[in-house]
Amino acid sequence: MRSTITERGQTVIPAEIRRLFHLSPADRLEWVVDSEGIHVVPVHNDPVAAFRGRGKGGATARLMQDRRDDRTRE
């Protein structure tokens, strides 16, 4: 899938991707740059709900640490 970047630096997320990742206008995207390129990671408005069911014990502690790490990067 492709999207175009406008003169203002904006782009559109294709509908199929929005549906697949359950993205809504309240969600944000995190742009991660590394040696392999650019990665776009969805950050849901409610991170606890987005994380629910994906961990195998200790999930709350990992989630809280991730959020602390996010705050130090901002």
N, C-alpha and C positions, 0 to 999 in steps of 0.2 A: 504494500500500500504506500501511497505517496501523498504528500501535501506540499503546498507552496508556501513560502514565507513572503509576507507582504512587506511593503516599504517600511512599515512601522514595526517589523519584527514579529508579527503575529502569524499564527498558523491555525489550521483546523484539524482537530483529531477526527479521523474517519469514524463514521457511525458504527461500523462493525467493531472497532477497537473499544469505543465507548460502551457498547453493549457487553462485549466480552469481559471487560474489567469493571463493569457496573459503575462507570464514571458519571458524575452529575456536575452541574455548574458549581456546586459548593466544594468540590474536590480540587486539590492542587496537584501539580506535577513537580517532581524534583528532578533536576538535570544533573547527571553525574558524568564527569569527564575523567577518563583514565587513558591509559596507553592504547587501549583497543578502540576508543572512539567515544561517542556520546550515548549515554543510556538515559532513558526517560522512565522514571518510577512513579506510579500513582501514589499519592498520599491522600487517603480518604479523610473527609471532614471528621469522622468519628474513628480514630485509629483503633480503639478497643474493639468496636464492632467489626472492622475490617480484619483484625487479627484473630478473632474468635474462631476456634476450631482448627487452627493451623499449628499449634504447638503440641509438644508431648511432655508436659510437666515443666514447671519453672517458667511458663510463658509470661506471667505477669512481671516477674523480675526482669526478664529479657526485654519486654516491651518498655518498661520504665527506664531501663538503661539506654535503649535506643532513643527514647525521647530526650533524655539528658544529653546524649551525644548530639542529637539534632540541635538542641539549644546552644551548645558550645560552638557549633559550626555556623550559626546565624550571626 
